[in-house]
Amino acid sequence: MSAEASAPRAVDGASRVRNRSIALVVAVLAAVAVWSIATLAGAQLTVDQGSGPQDVTVLAVLVTSALAALLGWGLLAALERLSARATTIWTGIAVAVLVLSLVPASLVDASAGTRFALVLMHLVVGAVVILGFRRGARPA
């Protein structure tokens, strides 16, 4: 293996934006895929958060997953301006947020199938965003 092949390559601003845009779109599509499969499998995807039953709609999945990815993108971009260890710091924060997001998703007043689908949506969005955004991060 040559030294050139193992050296990290610099990622310019346009590539970083492209990589993160792709990760965002893939995360949203992955969440919609989980929602679609759960719906086709017969899960009701209805939750009660104290204000009465509410359906988890595809629009809610689209907006929530896109918003989560955009917030992650914004935090990573801010950290890249402030720290040479931005990717490491961001990854720790992103993993912690993902783990914390699983708590309400797994405890919500809903059927087991709905809770499973919600947890799976959180996991796929988190995994795609974390891995995709790290791929396009500035090298330390």
ZIBEL-V822513 format. One line per field, one symbol per residue. ss: DSSP state (@ for helix, = for strand, . for the rest). psi: psi as a letter, one per 20 degrees, with the letter a starting at -180 (. if undefined). burial: I if it has 9 or more other ideal C-beta (glycine too) atoms within 8 Angstrom, else O. A space follows every 50 residues. Layout:
ss->???
psi->???
burial->???
//
This chain:
ss->..@@@@......@@@@@@@@@@@@@@@@@@@@@@@@@@@@.....===.. ..===..@@@@@@@@@@@@@@@@@@@@@@@@@...@@@@@@@@@@@@@@@ @@@@@@@.=..@@@@@@@@@@@@@@@@@@@@@@@@.....
psi->pqhhhippqqorgghgggghggggghgghgghggggggghijphlpqoki jrppqorhghgggghgggghgggggggghhhhqikggggggggggggggh hhghhiiqnrrhhgggggghgggggggggggghhhjqpq.
burial->OOOOOOOOOOIOOOIIIIIIOIIIOIIIOIIIIIIIOIIOOOIOIIIIOO OOOIOIOOOOIIOIIIOIIIOIIOIIOOIIOOOOOIIOIIIOIIIOIIOO IIOOIIOIOIOOIIIIIIIIIIIIIIOIIIIIIIOIIOOO
//
